[in-house]
Structures are given as C-alpha cells and as structure tokens.
Amino acid sequence: MDAVSPVMPGSESIEIVLGKDQPEYLPLPCVYLDATSRPMVTRWRFSEEERAAIAAGADLVFTQLTFGFPFQPIHLQVVGRDEMPQLVE
C-alpha cells in the first residue's frame, strides 16, 4: 500500500508532503482541510496483490501510535481513483 498524490482531485496546489527530504521517513502527501481542527486527509493505493488478498477475505489492519495520549478519531473509506473522499466535519 502506498500513499499517493493527488490526495483529492484538484488538490495539488494545497498539498504538503510530510517527511519530504527526510530519508528516515517515507514521504506522505496530505491536505489539511482547515486551520481550526486541522483534519488531515491522505490517500492510499493498494497493490494488485493487496487487492486480491482483500477480495479473498483478508483484513486491513490499522496501527496508530498514541505515545500514551488519547486515541484520535479516524475515518477510513474506499473511493475510486478520481473520486473525492467524503470529508468529515
């Protein structure tokens, strides 16, 4: 599974890349939706092997490092390559 750009159709001008020029990290294209609550949207693309495994019943496992702080809400969804994700308020 790879993080991909554009995160949302037409979002190239407002995307930032976390971890850019930091070799110890994988670059993560993202879009911050507003300055108040700072929701961040990323887009991930499955490889053909991952798609086949999911179609055969494999699960998606999500790990979030909290470093002892409260768990942050997340929203996972499936959208087509050119579709706009449903944005959570």
mmCIF file of the C-alpha atoms, coordinates in Angstrom:
data_MODEL
# 
_entry.id   MODEL 
# 
loop_
_atom_site.group_PDB 
_atom_site.id 
_atom_site.type_symbol 
_atom_site.label_atom_id 
_atom_site.label_alt_id 
_atom_site.label_comp_id 
_atom_site.label_asym_id 
_atom_site.label_entity_id 
_atom_site.label_seq_id 
_atom_site.pdbx_PDB_ins_code 
_atom_site.Cartn_x 
_atom_site.Cartn_y 
_atom_site.Cartn_z 
_atom_site.occupancy 
_atom_site.B_iso_or_equiv 
_atom_site.pdbx_formal_charge 
_atom_site.auth_seq_id 
_atom_site.auth_comp_id 
_atom_site.auth_asym_id 
_atom_site.auth_atom_id 
_atom_site.pdbx_PDB_model_num 
ATOM 1  C CA . MET A 1 1  ? 0.000   0.000   0.000  1.00 0.00 ? 1  MET A CA 1 
ATOM 2  C CA . ASP A 1 2  ? 1.435   3.374   -0.983 1.00 0.00 ? 2  ASP A CA 1 
ATOM 3  C CA . ALA A 1 3  ? 0.477   6.953   -0.160 1.00 0.00 ? 3  ALA A CA 1 
ATOM 4  C CA . VAL A 1 4  ? -0.429  8.718   -3.417 1.00 0.00 ? 4  VAL A CA 1 
ATOM 5  C CA . SER A 1 5  ? -0.999  12.186  -4.834 1.00 0.00 ? 5  SER A CA 1 
ATOM 6  C CA . PRO A 1 6  ? -3.274  13.878  -5.595 1.00 0.00 ? 6  PRO A CA 1 
ATOM 7  C CA . VAL A 1 7  ? -4.939  13.281  -2.255 1.00 0.00 ? 7  VAL A CA 1 
ATOM 8  C CA . MET A 1 8  ? -8.180  14.738  -3.630 1.00 0.00 ? 8  MET A CA 1 
ATOM 9  C CA . PRO A 1 9  ? -8.946  15.589  -7.262 1.00 0.00 ? 9  PRO A CA 1 
ATOM 10 C CA . GLY A 1 10 ? -7.553  19.074  -7.881 1.00 0.00 ? 10 GLY A CA 1 
ATOM 11 C CA . SER A 1 11 ? -5.791  19.329  -4.512 1.00 0.00 ? 11 SER A CA 1 
ATOM 12 C CA . GLU A 1 12 ? -2.245  19.518  -5.872 1.00 0.00 ? 12 GLU A CA 1 
ATOM 13 C CA . SER A 1 13 ? -1.907  23.248  -5.115 1.00 0.00 ? 13 SER A CA 1 
ATOM 14 C CA . ILE A 1 14 ? -2.737  22.815  -1.417 1.00 0.00 ? 14 ILE A CA 1 
ATOM 15 C CA . GLU A 1 15 ? -0.970  19.519  -0.752 1.00 0.00 ? 15 GLU A CA 1 
ATOM 16 C CA . ILE A 1 16 ? 2.019   19.325  1.511  1.00 0.00 ? 16 ILE A CA 1 
ATOM 17 C CA . VAL A 1 17 ? 4.390   16.384  1.877  1.00 0.00 ? 17 VAL A CA 1 
ATOM 18 C CA . LEU A 1 18 ? 5.226   15.317  5.408  1.00 0.00 ? 18 LEU A CA 1 
ATOM 19 C CA . GLY A 1 19 ? 8.668   13.744  5.718  1.00 0.00 ? 19 GLY A CA 1 
ATOM 20 C CA . LYS A 1 20 ? 9.869   15.349  2.475  1.00 0.00 ? 20 LYS A CA 1 
ATOM 21 C CA . ASP A 1 21 ? 13.680  15.393  2.298  1.00 0.00 ? 21 ASP A CA 1 
ATOM 22 C CA . GLN A 1 22 ? 13.856  13.278  5.477  1.00 0.00 ? 22 GLN A CA 1 
ATOM 23 C CA . PRO A 1 23 ? 15.380  9.955   4.389  1.00 0.00 ? 23 PRO A CA 1 
ATOM 24 C CA . GLU A 1 24 ? 14.372  8.205   7.610  1.00 0.00 ? 24 GLU A CA 1 
ATOM 25 C CA . TYR A 1 25 ? 10.678  8.703   6.697  1.00 0.00 ? 25 TYR A CA 1 
ATOM 26 C CA . LEU A 1 26 ? 8.521   7.816   3.705  1.00 0.00 ? 26 LEU A CA 1 
ATOM 27 C CA . PRO A 1 27 ? 7.050   10.969  2.111  1.00 0.00 ? 27 PRO A CA 1 
ATOM 28 C CA . LEU A 1 28 ? 3.355   11.396  2.953  1.00 0.00 ? 28 LEU A CA 1 
ATOM 29 C CA . PRO A 1 29 ? 1.296   13.672  0.655  1.00 0.00 ? 29 PRO A CA 1 
ATOM 30 C CA . CYS A 1 30 ? -1.561  15.187  2.644  1.00 0.00 ? 30 CYS A CA 1 
ATOM 31 C CA . VAL A 1 31 ? -4.090  18.004  2.683  1.00 0.00 ? 31 VAL A CA 1 
ATOM 32 C CA . TYR A 1 32 ? -5.036  19.923  5.821  1.00 0.00 ? 32 TYR A CA 1 
ATOM 33 C CA . LEU A 1 33 ? -8.694  20.871  5.450  1.00 0.00 ? 33 LEU A CA 1 
ATOM 34 C CA . ASP A 1 34 ? -8.830  23.872  7.796  1.00 0.00 ? 34 ASP A CA 1 
ATOM 35 C CA . ALA A 1 35 ? -6.699  25.702  10.322 1.00 0.00 ? 35 ALA A CA 1 
ATOM 36 C CA . THR A 1 36 ? -9.046  25.188  13.285 1.00 0.00 ? 36 THR A CA 1 
ATOM 37 C CA . SER A 1 37 ? -9.338  21.463  13.914 1.00 0.00 ? 37 SER A CA 1 
ATOM 38 C CA . ARG A 1 38 ? -6.599  20.531  11.416 1.00 0.00 ? 38 ARG A CA 1 
ATOM 39 C CA . PRO A 1 39 ? -8.157  17.402  9.899  1.00 0.00 ? 39 PRO A CA 1 
ATOM 40 C CA . MET A 1 40 ? -5.607  15.803  7.602  1.00 0.00 ? 40 MET A CA 1 
ATOM 41 C CA . VAL A 1 41 ? -6.541  13.704  4.550  1.00 0.00 ? 41 VAL A CA 1 
ATOM 42 C CA . THR A 1 42 ? -4.208  11.183  2.901  1.00 0.00 ? 42 THR A CA 1 
ATOM 43 C CA . ARG A 1 43 ? -4.873  8.723   0.062  1.00 0.00 ? 43 ARG A CA 1 
ATOM 44 C CA . TRP A 1 44 ? -3.520  5.189   -0.160 1.00 0.00 ? 44 TRP A CA 1 
ATOM 45 C CA . ARG A 1 45 ? -3.393  2.832   -3.132 1.00 0.00 ? 45 ARG A CA 1 
ATOM 46 C CA . PHE A 1 46 ? -3.323  -0.955  -2.782 1.00 0.00 ? 46 PHE A CA 1 
ATOM 47 C CA . SER A 1 47 ? -1.064  -3.102  -4.938 1.00 0.00 ? 47 SER A CA 1 
ATOM 48 C CA . GLU A 1 48 ? -2.717  -5.760  -7.121 1.00 0.00 ? 48 GLU A CA 1 
ATOM 49 C CA . GLU A 1 49 ? -1.577  -8.415  -4.631 1.00 0.00 ? 49 GLU A CA 1 
ATOM 50 C CA . GLU A 1 50 ? -3.159  -6.495  -1.740 1.00 0.00 ? 50 GLU A CA 1 
ATOM 51 C CA . ARG A 1 51 ? -6.378  -6.019  -3.729 1.00 0.00 ? 51 ARG A CA 1 
ATOM 52 C CA . ALA A 1 52 ? -6.536  -9.751  -4.424 1.00 0.00 ? 52 ALA A CA 1 
ATOM 53 C CA . ALA A 1 53 ? -5.914  -10.578 -0.758 1.00 0.00 ? 53 ALA A CA 1 
ATOM 54 C CA . ILE A 1 54 ? -8.686  -8.216  0.379  1.00 0.00 ? 54 ILE A CA 1 
ATOM 55 C CA . ALA A 1 55 ? -11.063 -9.608  -2.251 1.00 0.00 ? 55 ALA A CA 1 
ATOM 56 C CA . ALA A 1 56 ? -10.262 -13.088 -0.886 1.00 0.00 ? 56 ALA A CA 1 
ATOM 57 C CA . GLY A 1 57 ? -11.209 -12.014 2.646  1.00 0.00 ? 57 GLY A CA 1 
ATOM 58 C CA . ALA A 1 58 ? -8.009  -10.527 4.105  1.00 0.00 ? 58 ALA A CA 1 
ATOM 59 C CA . ASP A 1 59 ? -8.379  -7.719  6.645  1.00 0.00 ? 59 ASP A CA 1 
ATOM 60 C CA . LEU A 1 60 ? -6.905  -4.220  6.716  1.00 0.00 ? 60 LEU A CA 1 
ATOM 61 C CA . VAL A 1 61 ? -5.012  -3.642  9.973  1.00 0.00 ? 61 VAL A CA 1 
ATOM 62 C CA . PHE A 1 62 ? -4.578  -0.040  11.127 1.00 0.00 ? 62 PHE A CA 1 
ATOM 63 C CA . THR A 1 63 ? -1.939  0.832   13.741 1.00 0.00 ? 63 THR A CA 1 
ATOM 64 C CA . GLN A 1 64 ? -1.887  4.253   15.362 1.00 0.00 ? 64 GLN A CA 1 
ATOM 65 C CA . LEU A 1 65 ? 0.958   5.290   17.637 1.00 0.00 ? 65 LEU A CA 1 
ATOM 66 C CA . THR A 1 66 ? -0.559  7.275   20.502 1.00 0.00 ? 66 THR A CA 1 
ATOM 67 C CA . PHE A 1 67 ? 2.544   7.626   22.695 1.00 0.00 ? 67 PHE A CA 1 
ATOM 68 C CA . GLY A 1 68 ? 0.250   7.353   25.735 1.00 0.00 ? 68 GLY A CA 1 
ATOM 69 C CA . PHE A 1 69 ? -2.083  10.148  24.626 1.00 0.00 ? 69 PHE A CA 1 
ATOM 70 C CA . PRO A 1 70 ? -5.807  9.649   23.922 1.00 0.00 ? 70 PRO A CA 1 
ATOM 71 C CA . PHE A 1 71 ? -6.694  7.863   20.702 1.00 0.00 ? 71 PHE A CA 1 
ATOM 72 C CA . GLN A 1 72 ? -7.560  10.282  17.897 1.00 0.00 ? 72 GLN A CA 1 
ATOM 73 C CA . PRO A 1 73 ? -10.697 9.688   15.802 1.00 0.00 ? 73 PRO A CA 1 
ATOM 74 C CA . ILE A 1 74 ? -10.081 8.268   12.338 1.00 0.00 ? 74 ILE A CA 1 
ATOM 75 C CA . HIS A 1 75 ? -12.273 7.719   9.293  1.00 0.00 ? 75 HIS A CA 1 
ATOM 76 C CA . LEU A 1 76 ? -11.391 5.028   6.731  1.00 0.00 ? 76 LEU A CA 1 
ATOM 77 C CA . GLN A 1 77 ? -13.255 4.825   3.421  1.00 0.00 ? 77 GLN A CA 1 
ATOM 78 C CA . VAL A 1 78 ? -12.973 3.360   -0.060 1.00 0.00 ? 78 VAL A CA 1 
ATOM 79 C CA . VAL A 1 79 ? -13.160 5.726   -3.050 1.00 0.00 ? 79 VAL A CA 1 
ATOM 80 C CA . GLY A 1 80 ? -12.318 5.409   -6.743 1.00 0.00 ? 80 GLY A CA 1 
ATOM 81 C CA . ARG A 1 81 ? -9.042  6.836   -8.015 1.00 0.00 ? 81 ARG A CA 1 
ATOM 82 C CA . ASP A 1 82 ? -10.679 10.009  -9.326 1.00 0.00 ? 82 ASP A CA 1 
ATOM 83 C CA . GLU A 1 83 ? -13.380 10.347  -6.664 1.00 0.00 ? 83 GLU A CA 1 
ATOM 84 C CA . MET A 1 84 ? -13.482 12.943  -3.928 1.00 0.00 ? 84 MET A CA 1 
ATOM 85 C CA . PRO A 1 85 ? -13.492 11.381  -0.452 1.00 0.00 ? 85 PRO A CA 1 
ATOM 86 C CA . GLN A 1 86 ? -16.367 12.125  1.900  1.00 0.00 ? 86 GLN A CA 1 
ATOM 87 C CA . LEU A 1 87 ? -14.984 14.805  4.187  1.00 0.00 ? 87 LEU A CA 1 
ATOM 88 C CA . VAL A 1 88 ? -15.670 14.515  7.906  1.00 0.00 ? 88 VAL A CA 1 
ATOM 89 C CA . GLU A 1 89 ? -16.559 17.694  9.754  1.00 0.00 ? 89 GLU A CA 1 
# 
